[in-house]
Amino acid sequence: MPVHTADGTMCPSRNGFRLEMLTGMVNYEVSSQERAPQPAAVCAATLAVDELPAWLGTALGTVAGYLPAHRSFPVGPPFARYHRLADGRFDVEAGFPVPATIEDSVQVHPVLLPGGSVASTVHVGPYDEMVPGYHALEAWITERGGELAGDPWEVYLSDPGAQPDPATWRTEIVQPYREKATAPGN
């Protein structure tokens, strides 16, 4: 598999795809898998980027408190899914995967993370430095003749409360994709 280097050249790689950026030569290993649809419990909001950090902590706490009171529990780490709006804000859903669909409430809602093909990579470092990880996923998908198929989500593998150094935070970035459709006759 090729590796794109900071100067735009491609080199072979035996372990997937690696994008090396000039900003500190960050390496992103990209993998692909088929996932089943996953029920989740989330809080939702429309927010500007600078509103996200405070809201995420509150939202995740709200969902975590809701689940045991409704006979449910997380089956994986917390996540947030983002849909960029034309005005630069985001529709955001933040919560936890759960074993089965939950009951809807005023604050906590059931959603289904999509199944199908996903590409993912793990970013190590502060949340505000993840953009190259998203670029690595998009490049990997495009290089293989695919196209983005829905909004990405971030899976928070580290707990900032337990790991206060942002340089150690691990976040999986997940991007659904599909094979690019070809026009009839091509």
Backbone as a ProteinNet text record, in pm:
[ID]
protein_1_A
[PRIMARY]
MPVHTADGTMCPSRNGFRLEMLTGMVNYEVSSQERAPQPAAVCAATLAVDELPAWLGTALGTVAGYLPAHRSFPVGPPFARYHRLADGRFDVEAGFPVPATIEDSVQVHPVLLPGGSVASTVHVGPYDEMVPGYHALEAWITERGGELAGDPWEVYLSDPGAQPDPATWRTEIVQPYREKATAPGN
[TERTIARY]
84	0	89.1	52.7	138.3	128.4	232.7	236.6	256	173.1	190.3	282.1	389.3	479.4	449.2	515.8	488.7	510.3	599.5	623.6	533.4	436.5	340.3	381.6	501	544	480.5	479.8	421.8	531	525.1	619.6	541	597.4	523.5	511.1	405.7	385	322.7	372.9	318.6	203.5	180.9	75.6	-31.3	-93.8	-201	-149.4	-207.3	-182.1	-131.5	-33.4	20.5	33	-22.2	-11.3	84.9	192.8	289.7	273.2	240	217.3	342	364.9	476.8	468.5	349	331.6	373.8	503.5	553.5	559.4	543.1	547.6	454.5	330.1	230.5	200.6	202.8	171.1	32.6	-48.8	-181.5	-192.8	-205.6	-233	-383.8	-427.8	-569.9	-605.5	-714.1	-763.9	-909.8	-955.6	-1093	-1158.4	-1286.7	-1360.3	-1508.7	-1579.6	-1725.3	-1778.9	-1869.4	-1928.7	-2078.9	-2133.7	-2278.3	-2333.8	-2457.7	-2518.3	-2513.2	-2489.2	-2471.7	-2570	-2662.7	-2749.3	-2664.7	-2710	-2638.7	-2739.2	-2694.8	-2773.7	-2694.8	-2759.6	-2687.9	-2768.1	-2695.2	-2751.2	-2717.3	-2800	-2777.2	-2786.9	-2707.9	-2709.8	-2651.4	-2676.8	-2612.9	-2521	-2391	-2291	-2183.7	-2124.5	-2002.5	-1884.6	-1773.9	-1656.9	-1614.1	-1613.3	-1565.5	-1660.3	-1781.7	-1877.6	-1866.4	-1796.5	-1792.6	-1731.5	-1612.9	-1550.8	-1638.5	-1693.4	-1776.5	-1902.7	-1965.9	-2088.9	-2065.3	-1954.2	-1928.5	-1922.6	-1851.5	-1843.2	-1979.3	-2058.5	-2193.8	-2281.1	-2277.3	-2359.7	-2324.6	-2196	-2155.2	-2196.2	-2186.6	-2231.8	-2381.8	-2457.7	-2603.1	-2640.5	-2577.5	-2607.6	-2563.9	-2445.7	-2396.6	-2491.7	-2549.4	-2644.9	-2780	-2819.5	-2948.8	-2952.9	-2844	-2845.8	-2883.2	-2818.4	-2854.6	-2999.3	-3048	-3186.1	-3287.3	-3241.1	-3329	-3283.9	-3223.1	-3179.7	-3094.1	-2999.7	-2905.4	-2766.2	-2667.1	-2528.6	-2443.3	-2329.2	-2239.2	-2176.2	-2161.3	-2090.5	-1961.4	-1921	-1798.1	-1769.3	-1658.2	-1620.9	-1712.7	-1708.3	-1791.2	-1749.7	-1844	-1817.3	-1893.3	-1854.4	-1930.4	-1930.7	-2045.6	-2061.6	-2096	-2031	-2038.7	-2092.1	-2184.9	-2233.3	-2214.1	-2121.2	-2092.2	-2206.6	-2248.9	-2354.4	-2293.8	-2374	-2325.4	-2271.4	-2323.5	-2278.6	-2153.4	-2093.2	-1970.8	-1995.8	-2119.3	-2151.2	-2168.1	-2191	-2206.1	-2331.9	-2403.2	-2500.4	-2417.5	-2427.4	-2344.1	-2432.2	-2393.9	-2452.4	-2337.7	-2353.5	-2248.4	-2310.7	-2248	-2301.3	-2221.2	-2292.2	-2228.5	-2301.9	-2228.3	-2294.7	-2362.6	-2477.5	-2554.6	-2596.8	-2636.5	-2669.3	-2797.8	-2891.8	-3020	-3073.7	-3167.5	-3227.3	-3289.2	-3261.1	-3315.3	-3445.9	-3517.5	-3637.2	-3595.3	-3664.2	-3636.4	-3679.6	-3605.4	-3643.6	-3620.6	-3645.4	-3625.8	-3479.7	-3386.5	-3244.3	-3165.7	-3203.5	-3125.2	-3208.8	-3145.1	-3215.7	-3148.9	-3228.3	-3170	-3123.5	-3008.9	-2960.2	-2900.2	-2869	-2803.3	-2680.3	-2561.7	-2441.6	-2449	-2419	-2441.3	-2348.1	-2400.8	-2319.1	-2262.4	-2178.3	-2118.4	-1969.6	-1912.6	-1768.4	-1729.1	-1625.9	-1570	-1419.2	-1360	-1215.1	-1192.2	-1086.2	-1059.1	-909.5	-877.4	-740.3	-743.7	-630.3	-622.3	-531.8	-586.9	-510.8	-461.2	-332.9	-277	-240.6	-303.5	-276.4	-403.5	-390.7	-506.5	-614.8	-737.9	-851	-841.7	-788.7	-783.9	-674.5	-604.6	-501.5	-536.9	-665.7	-708.3	-732.9	-733.8	-767.7	-682.4	-551.3	-475.2	-524.9	-580.5	-637.1	-756.5	-841.4	-955.4	-905.7	-801.8	-746.2	-688.3	-623.1	-567.2	-678	-789.8	-902	-958.3	-979.8	-1035.3	-941.7	-811	-713.4	-714.3	-719.5	-720	-843	-959.3	-1084.3	-1081	-1040.6	-1035.2	-937.3	-820.4	-718	-769	-860.6	-914.5	-1042.5	-1073.6	-1191	-1321.3	-1313.2	-1434.3	-1477.7	-1588	-1637.5	-1694.8	-1690.9	-1744.6	-1893.3	-1940.9	-2081.4	-2140.4	-2150.9	-2209.3	-2108.8	-2158.1	-2077	-1981.4	-1863.3	-1767.2	-1803	-1739.1	-1749.9	-1614.8	-1600.5	-1478	-1510.5	-1426	-1439.7	-1328.7	-1366.3	-1269.9	-1214.8	-1094	-1031.1	-960.7	-939.2	-873.4	-970.9	-954.7	-1035.7	-950.4	-980.6	-900.1	-893.5	-993.9	-989.5	-881.4	-861.4	-759.3	-623.8	-623.9	-501.8	-502.3	-457	-467.6	-374.9	-276.5	-184.5	-245.4	-290	-352.2	-262.8	-132.9	-42.6	-60.7	-123.1	-141.2	-280.9	-371.6	-509.1	-515.9	-592.3	-610.4	-756.3	-775.7	-909.5	-915.3	-1008.7	-1030.6	-1124.6	-1086.5	-1171	-1227.1	-1359	-1427.1	-1502.9	-1480.3	-1546.2	-1613.9	-1747.2	-1814.5	-1781.1	-1774.7	-1750	-1815.5	-1820.1	-1874	-1792.5	-1808.3	-1745	-1811.1	-1732.6	-1786.4	-1871	-1990.5	-2079.8	-2024.3	-2039.4	-1995.9	-2118.6	-2103.4	-2213.7	-2237.2	-2363	-2392.3	-2310.7	-2256.3	-2180.4	-2031.7	-1989.9	-1847	-1787.7
-116.8	0	123.9	226.9	344.9	431.5	506.9	606.1	741.3	837.6	974.3	1044.8	1103.7	1174.9	1323.5	1397.5	1540.3	1615.9	1567.5	1638	1589.2	1501.9	1456.3	1330.4	1276.8	1155.3	1034.7	924.5	802.7	699.2	627.3	521.2	398.6	278.3	160	153.4	89.2	64.3	-72.5	-154.6	-289.3	-297.8	-195.6	-198.7	-95	-97.7	-3.6	125	233.2	363.7	457	535.8	629.4	764.5	867.2	1002.3	1077.6	1127.7	1202.9	1350	1429.5	1571.8	1648.9	1764.6	1849.6	1893.5	1901.4	1945.2	1833	1821.7	1722.5	1582.6	1566.6	1434.9	1336.1	1372	1286.1	1168.6	1048.8	928.6	878.9	848.4	792.8	660.4	553.1	422.8	412.7	383.8	374.2	228	185.8	49.9	57.7	-50	-57.4	-181	-168.5	-284.6	-266.9	-376	-374.8	-376.5	-285	-278	-297.6	-359.7	-372.5	-241.2	-208.1	-89.5	-103	8.2	6.4	100.8	48.5	138.5	223.8	345.6	436.4	528.1	585.2	684.6	814.4	924.4	1050.9	1170.6	1278	1412.5	1478.3	1571.6	1637	1787.9	1859.2	2005.7	2058	2185	2256.8	2360	2351	2429.5	2485.6	2595.9	2647.9	2569.3	2567.8	2490.5	2524.2	2651.8	2689.9	2646.8	2605.8	2558.4	2407.8	2337	2191	2136.3	2180.1	2114.2	2112.1	2224	2228.2	2144.1	2154.7	2081.4	1930.4	1884.6	1740.2	1678.6	1742.8	1688.8	1678.4	1782.2	1782.8	1676.6	1667.7	1570.9	1427.7	1396.7	1260.5	1226.5	1324.1	1302	1278.5	1352.4	1335.9	1196.1	1151.4	1017.5	910.2	925.1	826.2	814.1	924.5	920.9	863.5	882.7	835.6	682.9	624	482.1	389.1	395.3	300.4	317.8	441	466.6	407.8	370.7	315	175.3	105.3	-34.1	-55.5	35.7	21.3	54.7	38.6	61.6	77.7	145.3	157.4	23.1	-2.4	-122.1	-83.7	40.1	88.7	229.3	285.3	419.8	527.4	646.4	756.3	798.4	860.6	908.1	1037.3	1106.9	1222.3	1216	1243.5	1244.4	1385.4	1430.8	1570.2	1582.1	1677	1712.1	1862.6	1900.9	2043.5	2109.2	2223.8	2302.3	2411.6	2468.6	2571.5	2694.3	2723.3	2841.9	2816.1	2696.6	2665.4	2598.1	2599.2	2528.4	2379.7	2301.4	2157.5	2109.5	2016.6	1934.6	1823.1	1807.8	1712.2	1616.5	1490.3	1387.9	1330.6	1325	1270.1	1174.6	1059.1	961.8	834.1	722.9	592.3	488.6	389.8	274.3	195	138.6	62.4	-70.9	-168.5	-300.7	-306.2	-215.6	-215.9	-73.3	-49	83.3	126.4	250.3	304.7	378.6	410.8	493	638.5	710.1	852.1	933.1	1039.9	1131.1	1274.3	1368.5	1509.4	1537.5	1479.3	1509.5	1400.3	1275.4	1162.6	1092.1	1066.8	1013.9	886.8	795.7	678.9	714.4	663.6	675.3	541.2	528.4	408.9	454.2	419.1	444.9	352.1	403	323	203.3	99.4	-16.2	0.5	-93.3	-90	-66.9	-23.6	-1.6	126.5	116.4	234.2	227.9	345.5	360.2	429.2	389.9	452.7	468.6	563.2	586.4	635.4	628	676.2	798.1	906	1029.1	1027.4	1058.8	1073.7	1220.1	1285	1425.6	1502.3	1634.9	1719.6	1708.8	1730.5	1722.5	1826.2	1943.6	2049.7	2028.8	1915.3	1884.2	1760.1	1725.1	1603.4	1619.3	1739.4	1760.1	1673.5	1658.9	1571.4	1426.3	1380	1245	1232.6	1334.3	1336	1339.5	1416.8	1423.7	1288.9	1219	1086.8	989.6	992.8	904.2	936.4	1065	1103.9	1064.5	1084.4	1046.5	895.4	818.5	672.9	625.2	680.3	641.4	678.4	800.2	848.2	766	736.9	659.2	521.5	465.6	333.5	338.9	456.5	470	480.9	514.1	525.6	669.9	687.7	821	818.8	934	945.6	913.5	844.8	801.9	834.5	960.6	1000.6	1070.9	1112.6	1191.4	1103.1	1156.1	1082.4	1092.1	1008.2	1022	996	1047.8	1032.7	946.1	846.4	758.9	796.7	838.4	890.2	775.4	731.2	615.8	653.1	780.6	828.7	914.7	912.9	996.1	1114.6	1235.9	1352.1	1373.3	1328.1	1339	1251.1	1133.5	1040.5	1065.4	1126.4	1156.3	1304.9	1390.5	1534.8	1590.1	1512.7	1560.7	1536	1643.1	1625.1	1552.9	1557.8	1490.7	1339.3	1285	1139.6	1092.6	1184.4	1145.9	1068	959.3	875.1	883.2	916.6	930.8	855.1	762.6	694	780.4	807.8	880.7	777.1	774.9	674.3	745.5	703.1	763.7	655.5	653.9	561.2	595.1	491.8	514.6	405	427.9	328.8	338.5	237.5	241	352	424.5	532.5	474.2	528.8	483.8	528.5	443.4	478.4	507.6	601.4	637.3	524.3	501.6	397.6	423.3	315.8	326	347	364.9	380.7	252.1
0	0	0	-73.8	-81	43.5	66	173.2	107.8	142.7	95.8	194.3	146.9	234.4	230.2	319.1	331.8	200.9	116.5	-9.1	-121.8	-87.7	-187.5	-260.1	-234.8	-301.9	-235.1	-305.9	-251.7	-233.4	-121.5	-90.4	-46.3	-60.1	-17	135.5	181.6	323.7	337	427.8	441.1	539.9	620.4	722.7	696.3	580.9	552.3	492.8	533	472.8	580.9	550	647	578.6	639.4	587.3	677.6	620.7	698.6	664.5	765	746.8	788.1	729	767.7	912.9	967.8	1105.9	1199.8	1223.1	1316.6	1259.3	1129.5	1066.1	1138	1151.3	1214.9	1123.2	1177.3	1099.9	1137.8	1038.9	1062.3	989.2	1062.8	1005	986.7	866.5	836.8	814.5	876	853.1	810.4	749.3	700.7	758.8	789.5	836	806.1	814.2	804.4	946.5	975.4	1108.6	1098.5	1201.5	1213	1266.6	1234.2	1295.4	1448	1517.1	1662.3	1730	1812.4	1889.2	1983.6	2005.3	2095	2163.1	2274.2	2348.1	2344.3	2303.6	2284.6	2334.8	2360.5	2368.8	2235.9	2190.8	2062.1	2078.1	1996.4	1998.4	1868.7	1841.1	1731	1794.7	1763.1	1835.4	1744	1788.6	1727.3	1784.4	1713.5	1754.8	1897.6	1932	2066	2177.6	2144.6	2244.3	2269.6	2182.1	2189.2	2318	2361.9	2477.7	2602.5	2641.7	2762.6	2744.1	2626.7	2602.6	2604.1	2544	2537.7	2676.3	2768.9	2904.3	2969.7	2954.9	3011.7	2946.1	2815	2741.8	2780.7	2786.1	2820.9	2964.2	3054.6	3191.8	3199.1	3119.7	3116	3068.1	2960.9	2907.8	3007.4	3064.5	3161.4	3280.4	3324.9	3434.3	3395	3271.7	3221.5	3208.2	3161.4	3125.5	3240.6	3357.6	3463	3511.1	3510	3552.1	3453.6	3334.6	3231.7	3188.7	3281	3262.8	3138.3	3119.6	3009.5	3060.9	2973.5	3011.8	2885.9	2897.1	2781.8	2746.5	2617.3	2571	2498.8	2515.9	2454.6	2503.4	2457.6	2501.2	2444.1	2503.1	2454.1	2313.3	2243.3	2107.3	2084.3	1979.5	1930.6	1779.1	1720.4	1574.4	1531.2	1423.9	1381.2	1239.8	1221.4	1088.1	1071.8	981.6	960.5	883.7	935	871.7	784.4	697.2	604.1	677.5	795.7	869.7	953.4	943.2	1017	1150.6	1197	1321	1291.6	1397.2	1383.5	1453.7	1390.6	1461.5	1523.6	1654.5	1726.9	1805.4	1803.2	1889.3	1971.1	2102.7	2189	2288.8	2305.7	2399.1	2401	2418.3	2432.7	2348.7	2294.9	2234.9	2347	2317.4	2415.9	2354.3	2438.5	2383.3	2301.9	2328.7	2257.2	2254.9	2166.2	2153.1	2286.9	2326.1	2450.4	2422.9	2529.8	2519.7	2503.3	2416.2	2393.2	2514.8	2543.9	2652	2605.9	2693.3	2658.5	2627.5	2706.7	2690.1	2618.2	2632.4	2578.7	2472.7	2358.7	2242.3	2189.8	2133.8	2069.2	1927.9	1889.3	1751.8	1712.9	1586.3	1535	1457.1	1508.8	1428.9	1308.2	1189.2	1069.1	1059	998.4	965.8	825.8	788	655.1	662.1	551.2	542.5	614.7	698.1	763.5	753	742.1	754.4	887.9	958	1086.7	1107.8	1194	1234.6	1378	1446.2	1583.8	1587.5	1642.7	1665.2	1809	1827.4	1960.8	1977.2	2075.4	2100.2	2126.7	2136.4	2167	2059.7	2104.5	2012.8	1901.6	1931.2	1830.1	1726.4	1731.5	1631.9	1549.4	1541.7	1472.2	1323.3	1270.7	1129.6	1036	1056.9	967	966.4	1077.1	1080.1	988	986.7	894	749.2	723.4	587.5	546.1	639.6	608.8	569.6	640.7	606.5	469.1	442.6	313.1	199.3	218.5	115.1	93	199.8	190.5	113.2	147.5	81.2	-66.8	-97.4	-236	-318.5	-260.7	-332.3	-373.5	-297.8	-326.7	-409.2	-464.5	-550.2	-473.9	-346.2	-266.4	-250.5	-178.4	-145.6	-4.7	59.6	194.4	191.5	295	298.4	435.3	463.7	591.5	679.6	793.7	885.5	965.5	996	1077.3	1226	1305.3	1449.8	1513.5	1633.9	1712.9	1833.3	1859	1975.2	2071.6	2191.2	2288.7	2372.8	2337.1	2400.4	2530.1	2554.3	2675.7	2755	2885.3	2973.9	3018.2	2969.9	3009.1	3159.8	3234.2	3379.7	3440	3381.7	3429.8	3364	3246.5	3171.7	3138.4	3229.2	3206.7	3098.5	3053.7	2950.1	2812.2	2740.6	2609.1	2508.5	2524.7	2430.7	2433.6	2539.2	2551.6	2511.9	2482.9	2452.6	2321.6	2321.6	2202.5	2158.6	2031.4	1974.8	1842.6	1831.3	1703.8	1621	1496.8	1402.6	1305.7	1290.7	1208.4	1097.3	971.4	856.5	772.8	765.8	674.4	528.9	444.4	302.1	219.8	89.8	-4.1	-132.9	-215.2	-346.4	-428.2	-502.8	-583.9	-695.9	-711.3	-817.2	-952.1	-1051.3	-1185.9	-1270.7	-1360.3	-1449.6	-1548.4	-1585.1	-1686.4	-1813.7	-1865.4	-1989.4	-1965.7	-1837.7	-1806.2	-1759.8
[MASK]
++++++++++++++++++++++++++++++++++++++++++++++++++++++++++++++++++++++++++++++++++++++++++++++++++++++++++++++++++++++++++++++++++++++++++++++++++++++++++++++++++++++++++++++++++++++++++

